[in-house]
Amino acid sequence: MNLLSIGGSDPSGGAGIQSDIKTFNQLNVHGLTVLTAITAQNTTRFGHIQLATKKMLEEQIKSILSDFRISGIKISMVYDSSTIESLYKHLKGMEVPIVVDPVIRSTTGGVLLRKDAVKNFKKLLIPLATVITPNKFEAEYLTGIKINSDSDIHNAAKKLQNLGAKNVVITGIEKKNKMTDFVYGENFNYTESSKKLISINHGSGCNYSSALICELSKKNTLKQAIRFAKKYTHSSIRQAKSIGKGIAITQNRNQDELISELKQAITQFITIKNAYKVIPECQTNFVYAKINPKSIRDIAGVTGRIVKTKKELEVAGDIEYGGSKHVASALLSVKKEFPSIRSAMNLKYEIQTIDKFKKNKLSILKYDRTKEPKIIKSKEGLSVKWGMSTAIHKVNTIPDIIYHEGDFGKEPMIIIFGERPVDVLQKIKMVLRRV
């Protein structure tokens, strides 16, 4: 999938085009760029702006659109009216999601949108937006509404929608110990909140809008995309690092590709509506194996669990090789018989869940824990291997689901298998679609 980022260059790598490319790479999409300006800035100060000429800007756009199939577009720094007019001329009518991130000033104080360009920004760019993502200051600047109350937030979002944006997300509103985003669409509005992190950073707005366009372009719902973007950004702020002499730069530290893919799937899972309903009492783990694992040390998983607190899910631990014991052992046992299986996740057992899997014609196997031999029960770590081996014994079809109905003191459990984490997610969505 190809995503196009249109914006300015930040040589510090904290924001702008450089930040977008980092996010796209981490979220497994190919990033294309159109450069509107070169800036001279670092973590302590903002220096100078050199705009791309109109001809160069339009040649960049034409070279990209003539060669690549674009799945989504992010627009950030545009600076002047000429840039805005050129973008509008080439992008109007494109039937892909567009996220407009109204960059007005940098964290270090540089002006990134000229005052005499604001009128064209409102008239031409905002109507292109599937979602516009101003922070509180940017929302105030574009609407002229000082935000001091919930009604002010609502009115500012409504005004931005009236300017043509289909959906509005006003980010970074401080409420007690939380950072809240206000989401406003056609016939709905709601908030998404996370714990406030005490951090002045460079890049969080870019992280948010880049992650958002990634998820929208993958055909996720607006609510799913916003939840993912918020959690991704929260993580990037939490990992912010003081690389230079000034403001810390947000980070989502690179993992190897396998861990990165699993991390993305876990983040998507915890943003699915009603996902908390499939979490068992022992909580959940999500694992992904190397191609030829020799032990659970070759299988990545969460060192703790994916845990439920009321209706919210949280990853309690890091994602590491050897992070899971039981789900990884189950995967290892099944993979020996069916090598294409590399990912698995455990869910709460309910007969209705099994029925839904059956209706979707998944391959389902079962074993009876009450028949587990005493010698197996007496030795640590053998129960899972016995159960998986019992279930797949003399079976030629690759299982999607293996489950048991429990035993004395043992919680019943469902384990979903797939070739990759994304395949496991698709099967989970079959259950949650109508919950």
N, C-alpha and C positions, 0 to 999 in steps of 0.2 A: 504494500500500500504506500502511495506517495502523498505526502503532505507538504504544502507550500507555506513557508514563513516569509512574510513581507515586513521588513523593519530595518532598524539601524544596526551597525556594528558596534559592539562593546569590546574593546581590546582586553579588558580585564576578565572577560569570560563570565562575568556575573549575571549579565542580562542580555537583552537583544538577541540577534541572530545566533550568536555563539551558544547562549543558554538554550535556545529552542532546539538546536541541533543535538545538544547533549540529552535533552528530554526525549526527543524523537528516537534517538539511538537506544536509550534505556527502555523505551516502550515498544521496541521492535517494529518501527515504521521507518521508511526512507524519507529523509528530509531534503526538500528543495528550497532554494532561497532566492529572493529578489531583494537586493540591497538598496534602501532608500537614501542612506547617509552613512558616512564614516564619522565616528566620534572619537575624540581624544579624552579619555577619562580613566580613572583608576578607583581604588577604594577610598581615597581621601578627597578627591576633587574632580570637578568636571571642567574640561578645558575648551575644546573647539569642535565645531560641526562643519563637515564638508558634504554638501548635498550631491547626490548623483544627478547628473544633467538629465533633462527631460528625455533626450534621445537615448541615453544609456539606460535609464529606468524602463522605458518602453521596449527597448531591445531585449532587456533581461526578461520581461514579462512574456514577450512574443516567443523567445527561444524556449522558455519552459512550457508554455501552453501548446506550442506546436509539436512538442516531442513526447510529453508525459501525460498519462492519465492521472488527473488530480482527484484525490478523494476528499480533501478538505483544505481550507485555507485559514491561516491566522494573520491578521493585520495588526501591527503595533505602531512603531514610530513612523509618522508620515511628515511631520514638521511644517510643510507649506502647502498652499492651495494648488500649485502646479502639480505636486506629487499626488495630491488627493484626486484631482481631475483626471490624471493619467490612469490611476488605479481604477477609478470608477468606469472609465471608458472601456477598459479591457475585462473587468470582472462582472459588470452588470449582466444579469441573466444567467450566470453560472449556477447550475443546479447541484451544488455541493454545500455542506455546512460551512459557514464562515463565522469565525470568532473574531470580534473586534476588541482589542485591548487598548483602550484610549490612553496611551502614554503621553503625559503632559509635562512631567518633570522627572528628572532622575533622583535617586536617593541622595546623591551628592550635590543636588541643587541645580543641575543644568535644565534649561528650558527646552523641551522636546516637541512642542507644538506652538507655533506662532499664534499670537492673538488674532491676527488678521486671517488666519486659516480656520478658525473655529466655526465660522458660519458655513463654510464648505464641508467641514467635517460633519456637522450636523445634517446638512442637506444631502450629501452624497454618500458618505461612508456608513453612517449609522443605519440607513435603510437597507444596507447589504447584510447586516448582522443577523445571523441565526441566534447568536448570543453576544451581548456586549458585557464586558467585565470590568467596570470601573471600580476603583477603591472608593472610600468615602470622600476623599478630597476631590477625585476626578468626577464623581457624581455631582458634587456641589458645584464644581467649576463649569460643567456642561449644562446644568439645569438652573443655576442661580438660586438653588434652594439650600439654605443652611440646615444641615442635618443635626438636630438635637433631640429628636423623639422618634418613636415608631411611625407616627403619622408622617413625619418629614421624610423618612426612608421610603415609605409607601408612595408618597407624592413624587419624589424624585424618580423612582423607578417607573412610575406611570408616565411621567413626562418623557423619559427616554424611550419608552415604548411608543408613545405618541409620535416621536420623531422618526419611527420606522423600524426599530429593532423588534424582532419577534419575541425575544426573551431577554431579560435583564438580570444580571447577578451583581449586586453591590457587595463587595468583599471587605473584610477586615473591620467590621464594626465591633468595637469593644463593649462587652456587657459583663459586668462583674469580673469573673475570672475566666471568661470565655471569649473567643473570637468568633463572631457570627457573620454569616453571609446571608443576604436577603435575596431570595429568588422570586422573580415576578414574570409571569407569562400570561397567556391568554386564558382568562377564567380561573387562574390559580395563583397563589403565592404562599411561600413557606420559608423557613429558615433552616440553615445547616450550621451547627456549632461544633467547635473543638476547644480543647483546653488552651488557654492563652500561654504562649511561650514568651518569656521575657528576653527578647532578642531584636536588635536593630540589624537588619540584613539587607543584602542586595540580591535581587533575583526572584523573590517569592511570587511576584505578580506574573512574571514570565513563566515560571514553573506552572502556575495555576492555569493560565490560558492555553499553554502548550499541551498540558495533560488533558485539558477539556476537549480540544479539537481532536486529539488522538482518539478519545473514547467516543465522541460523537461520530467520527468517521468510521468507527468500527460497528456502527448501527446500534450502539447502546442507547437507552432512553436518556432523555435530558437529566432525569433525577439520578440515574446510575452514573452518568458522566460527571455530574457535579459532585457527587459523593466521592468518586474516585479522585477527581482533581483536588478536592479539599484534603483528602488523606495523603495524597502524594505530596502536596505542598507542605502540609504539616510535618511530614517526614523530612522534607528538604530543609525546612527551617531548623528542625531539631538537630540536624547534622551539619548546620552551617559552620564554616571554618574560617578563621582569620588567616587568610593566605597572604594578604598584603599588610600595609601599615594601618589601614583604616577599617571600614565596615566589613563584617564577615560576609562571605559569599555562600549562598545556599548550596547544599550538596545532596545528591542522591547517589551515594558511592557505588561505583561499578562493581558488579559481581561477575563471576563467569556466566556464560549464556544460560546454562541450566538453572542456576539459582535465580538469575534475573527473570527468566520465564516463569518459574514457580512463584516468585515474589509478586509478579504482576497478576497471576491468576488468584493468589490469595487476596490481594487488594481488591480485585473485582468481586470475589466471593463475598467479602464482608460488606460490600456496598449493595448487594442484591436485596431487594425488598423481601422481608420475612425470612431471611436466611437464619435468623436466630431460632426459628421454629424447628430446624432440623439438627440442632446441636444436642448431643446426648449429655447425660449427667457427667460422664467422664471427660467431656469436652471433645474437641475435634483436632485432628492433624491432617495435613495435606502434604503428600510426598511426591518426589520425582526422582527417578533412578538414572544413573549413567547407563550407557548402552549395554555394557556387560558387567553388572555389579557382582562383586564377589561376597560382599557382606553389607550390613546396613550402614556401614561407614561410607559406602558408595551411593547412598540414597539421601537426598536432601530433604529436610523437613524442619518443622518449628521445634526449637529446643524445649519450649514449654508446650503450649496448646493455643488453638484459636478458642477463646473463651467468651461466654455470654454473660453480660451484665444487663439484666432486664431485656430490652429490645436491641441493645447495642452489642456489636462484636468487636473484639480487640485481639491483636496478635500479642500473646504474652511470651516473649522470647525472641531469639534471633533465628534466621533461616540458615541452617548450616548442614553440611554433610554429617550424618550420624545423629541428627537432631531428633529423629523419631525412633521409637523402639517397636511398638506394637503394630502400627500401620505399615511401617517400613518392613517389618518381618512378614506381614501378610503379603505385601507386594513382592518381596523377594521369593516367597514360596510359589506364588502364582506365575511369576516371570520365568521361573525355571521350566515350567511346562509350556508357557505361552510367551515367547521372547519379545513379541511386539508390545506387550503391556509394560508401561514404564511409570505410570502415575496412579495414585489411589488416594481416597479420602474416606473417613468413617463418618456415618450419619446416625442419628437417632432412629431406632427401630419403631415403626408403626405399620400396621397392616395396610392402612390406606396408602402409605408410601410405596409399598410393594405392589399394590394394585395399580398405582399410577405408572410404575415402571413396566408392568405387564401390558397395560394398555398401549404403551409406546413401543411394545414388541422388543424389549431388551432381553438379553440372555441372562437368566436368573438362576443361581444355584443356592442350595441351602444345606446346612449340616446341623446336627443335633448335639448340643453341648452336654446334654444329660447322658450321652453315651461315651463321653470322653473317658478313656481308661484311667484308673487311679494313679498308675505310674507316671502318666503324662501330667496329671494335675499336681503331682508332688514335686515336679521339677520346674524351676523357673524358666520361662521363655519357650516352653514346648507346646503350650496350648494353642497358640495362634498357628504354628506350623502344622500341628495335627489337624486343626479345623480346616485350613486351606487345602491340605492334601486330601482330606476326606471329601471335601466338596468337589474337587476337580478330578477325583479318581475315575478313570475310564470315560472321561468327557472329552470330546473332540472340538466342541465349540468354545471359542474364546468368551469367557464370562464378562458381562458388564457389571453384574451385581452378585455378591456372595453375602448371605446373612445367616444369623442364628437367632433363636428366640430366647436365649439366656439359659441360666441354670441357677441353682441356689447360690445367692450372693454374687451372681454374674449378670451384668446388664446385657440385655439383648442388643444386637448391633447390626448395622448394614455397612458394607464397604463397597464403594464404587471404584471401578477400574477403568483405565483408558490408556491410549497410547501416549498422550501428552496431557498436561494439566487442562488445556482448553477443552479437550474431549470430556474430561471429568466434569468440568463446569457446565457443558451443554447438557449432560445427563441430569445434573442437579436442577438446572432450570426447568426441566420437564416436570419436576415435582413442585417447584415453587411457583410456577406460572399461574396456578389457580388457587394458591393458598390464601 
